């Protein structure tokens, strides 16, 4: 009976240790989403600067006869 209890205890520890893997996948997904969000923000900022400079150039070209 003691041996059976010991085997079950070791097996249950194995199942608990395997459960930790799901947390790391969630952390990876969260960090990937954060990196993607940062990349999108940088891209949108650079596009905004490009559009603003083109708009300014267009305004300047309309002023010159």
C-alpha positions in Angstrom: 0.0 0.0 0.0 2.9 2.4 0.8 4.5 1.7 -2.5 1.2 2.4 -4.4 0.9 5.7 -2.5 4.5 6.6 -3.4 3.9 5.8 -7.1 0.7 7.8 -7.2 2.5 10.8 -5.5 5.3 10.7 -8.0 2.8 10.5 -10.9 0.8 13.4 -9.6 3.9 15.5 -9.3 4.7 14.7 -13.0 1.2 15.9 -14.0 1.6 19.1 -12.0 5.0 19.8 -13.6 3.6 19.4 -17.1 0.9 21.9 -16.4 3.5 24.8 -16.2 4.1 24.6 -19.9 0.8 26.3 -20.8 1.8 29.4 -18.8 5.0 29.9 -20.9 3.1 29.7 -24.1 0.7 32.4 -22.9 3.6 34.6 -22.0 5.2 34.1 -25.4 1.9 35.0 -27.1 1.6 38.1 -24.9 5.2 39.2 -25.6 4.7 38.6 -29.4 1.5 40.7 -29.3 3.3 43.5 -27.5 6.1 43.5 -30.0 3.7 43.6 -32.9 1.8 46.5 -31.3 5.1 48.4 -30.8 6.0 47.7 -34.5 2.7 49.0 -35.7 3.0 52.1 -33.6 6.5 52.9 -35.1 5.3 52.2 -38.6 2.2 54.4 -38.1 4.3 57.2 -36.7 6.7 57.1 -39.6 3.8 57.1 -42.1 2.3 60.1 -40.3 5.6 62.0 -40.7 5.8 61.1 -44.4 2.2 62.2 -45.0 2.7 65.5 -43.1 5.8 66.3 -45.1 4.1 65.5 -48.4 1.1 67.7 -47.4 3.5 70.5 -46.5 5.3 70.2 -49.8 2.0 70.2 -51.7 1.0 73.4 -49.9 4.3 75.0 -50.7 4.0 74.1 -54.4 0.5 75.7 -54.6 1.8 78.9 -53.1 4.5 79.4 -55.7 3.2 80.9 -59.0 
